Amino acid sequence: MSRITLTSAAREALRDGEVVFFDWHVTGLCCADAGEFSVRAVRRARLPRRARPLGRSGLVYAHPTAWVHLTGLPVTVDCRPLWRWRRFVSDLPPDAGLRCCLGRPIDGSLQGR
């Protein structure tokens, strides 16, 4: 099970009926798993059918490909307001998607090497 933590700012930024969604954006032309993560607020009713829950709070979901890479990782989600917009961010490294598609762990550990 994932250890997803929402900061107080992230919890307060969520509106009624919204959840945090980790989306997966394909960036590779040759491989379906080459991609990057994004984090955004989505109305629960508008979640993709294939979205899978992350953690036990019921407030965080992920695209199936992102879920595979994030499950079991400790991830913190924060919200940084930018004027009128809400910008949800995570503490994942900026190259997390690239690391995943190359088989490298996101957390930096080199288990099995």
C-alpha positions, -999 to 999 in steps of 0.1 A, spaced: 0 0 0 13 35 -8 22 60 19 7 91 4 6 122 26 -14 153 18 -1 185 35 -26 207 52 -24 231 23 -32 204 -2 -62 192 19 -75 228 23 -71 234 -15 -93 205 -24 -129 215 -30 -159 195 -21 -161 164 -42 -125 167 -55 -96 142 -51 -59 144 -61 -51 125 -93 -16 113 -104 -19 112 -142 6 95 -166 15 112 -198 32 91 -225 63 108 -238 80 79 -257 71 70 -292 84 34 -290 73 23 -255 39 28 -239 55 29 -204 78 59 -212 62 89 -196 59 114 -168 37 121 -138 15 151 -132 -6 158 -101 -39 177 -103 -72 180 -86 -102 162 -103 -138 160 -94 -144 124 -80 -173 121 -106 -148 129 -134 -121 104 -125 -112 80 -153 -128 46 -149 -95 29 -146 -82 52 -118 -69 33 -88 -68 45 -52 -34 53 -36 -33 52 1 -61 48 26 -74 84 27 -97 80 -3 -84 114 -15 -56 102 -39 -60 82 -71 -36 73 -99 -36 63 -136 -29 25 -137 6 30 -151 14 57 -125 -1 35 -98 23 6 -106 53 30 -101 40 48 -70 26 19 -50 47 14 -19 65 47 -22 63 75 4 50 105 -15 40 139 -1 15 161 -21 14 198 -15 -5 227 -30 12 259 -39 -12 286 -49 -1 307 -79 -23 338 -79 -58 324 -86 -47 289 -96 -40 259 -74 -8 240 -83 -5 206 -68 30 192 -66 47 161 -52 81 155 -37 89 130 -65 122 139 -84 116 157 -117 128 127 -136 106 101 -118 88 90 -150 121 86 -169 135 66 -140 105 43 -139 106 35 -176 143 27 -174 138 4 -144 155 26 -119 139 31 -85 124 65 -78 136 66 -43 172 64 -54 180 31 -38 198 5 -58 183 -27 -44 197 -58 -59 229 -41 -73 
